[in-house]
C-alpha cells in the first residue's frame, strides 16, 4: 500500500510544504480544524511537527489522506504512535492504520466522509 489515491497533484505538495505549512504551523492546535501531529523520522529519528486537518470522535482520530501516503503517515505507522495537538488538547495516538475510504470511519463528520469516499483515511486510537 505504498501509493494511495490523491485529491491533490504532487506539484501542490511541494508548494504547500515550502510556503503554506510554515504560515499555518503557528495556528495548528490553536484554531479549530488545524492540528499538529508530532512524529519522528523513520531512519533519522529527527522530531517533526506537521500541520494536518484531524477529526476526533470519542477515542478515534481520523485524517483524510488527500495528499496520499505522506512522510508523516509513514513515520507514524512505523513508530506505532505519535502525539497530536487538537485545539489546545494534547493527545497520544496508538494503533495507527490506513483504511481504504472514509465510509465507516466514526470520527469523520458527514461532509468529510463524503470527501473521503474514494480517498484513504489515516485512523488511530487515542490512548
Long-range contacts (C-beta under 8 A, 24 or more apart in sequence): 1-69, 1-98, 2-69, 3-68, 3-69, 4-65, 4-68, 4-69, 4-98, 4-119, 4-120, 5-68, 5-118, 5-119, 5-120, 6-66, 6-67, 6-68, 6-119, 7-64, 7-66, 7-67, 7-115, 7-119, 8-66, 8-67, 13-67, 13-70, 16-67, 21-50, 21-51, 24-51, 25-49, 25-51, 27-51, 28-85, 29-85, 29-86, 29-87, 29-88, 30-87, 30-88, 31-87, 32-87, 35-84, 35-85, 35-86, 35-87, 36-84, 36-85, 37-63, 37-72, 37-76, 37-82, 37-83, 37-84, 38-82, 38-83, 38-84, 38-85, 39-72, 39-75, 39-76, 39-79, 39-82, 40-75, 40-79, 41-75, 42-74, 42-75, 42-78, 42-79, 48-72, 48-75, 54-84, 54-86, 55-107, 55-108, 55-109, 55-112, 56-86, 56-91, 56-107, 56-126, 57-106, 57-107, 58-106, 58-107, 59-125, 59-126, 60-105, 60-106, 60-107, 60-123, 60-124, 60-125, 60-126, 61-86, 61-91, 61-93, 61-107, 61-123, 61-124, 61-125, 61-126, 62-102, 62-105, 62-106, 62-107, 62-108, 62-112, 62-121, 62-122, 62-123, 63-121, 63-122, 64-102, 64-108, 64-112, 64-115, 64-116, 64-119, 64-121, 64-122, 65-98, 65-119, 65-120, 65-121, 65-122, 66-119, 68-120, 69-98, 69-120, 73-98, 73-122, 76-122, 76-124, 81-127, 82-124, 91-126, 91-127, 92-126, 92-127, 93-124, 93-125, 93-126, 93-127, 94-124, 94-125, 94-127, 95-124, 95-125, 96-122, 96-123, 96-124, 97-122, 97-123, 97-124, 98-122, 98-123, 99-123
